[in-house]
Amino acid sequence: MIRPRTALLLAGVLLAPATAVPASAQEPPQPTDTGTFLGTWARVEPGQRQALQVRRTDDGRWEVRLYWWTSEDFLVDTGWTGAVDYRWRGHAGRIALEVDQQASDGSRIRARWSREQDGERASHLSEQGPVEIYRAGQRGEKLAFVVDPLRLSVEVGEPIAPYELDARERTTRRVWIMRKVSRRLIGWDEIPW
């Protein structure tokens, strides 16, 4: 029989790239209108790297591209489409970061975050939430990527214990603070991690 600890481990396997972000507990910084979104932004912490590229099309539409790597072999690059299907530990997943053009302007980019990830024993992780991307710091040298509220749930499709039937949604917040590494759009391998 699987013990509660095993169920928590199963959830941890699915959530590892999502919840191993201690920065999620921090308060978002105050926004500023100084600086520019355009370019490449990145952040590093033990076992994780995220980068975001921001550009504007000729017709004025905002486009963002997300790179997310963890030491647990999780690697995602949304490309300029803002969405990507991927496989992690042999299971299918999808991340989408869709910019809301009507709600975005020169000081804030608003988007919608969605992540779906399958796992062992027909388990499934779901993350959903609104994203606000804005500049911070005295000169706009920081970029805040805030998903608030982030609605997160893990469902075990083949439960083998009563406590695994509880797939309650949890609400949290993800806050990533990035630094500008280039005014240009550079390759991920060019970022001085």
Secondary structure, DSSP 4 states (H G I P E B T S, - for coil): ---HHHHHHHHHHHHHHHH--GGGGSPPPPB-S-S-S-EEEEEEETTEEEEEEEEE-TTS-EEEEEEEEETTS-EEE-GGGTEEEEEETTEEEEEEEEE-TTT--SSEEEEEEEEEEE-GGG-EEEEEEEEEEEEESTTS-EEEEEEEEEEEEEE-SS--SGGGG----EEEEEEEEEEEEESS---GGGS--
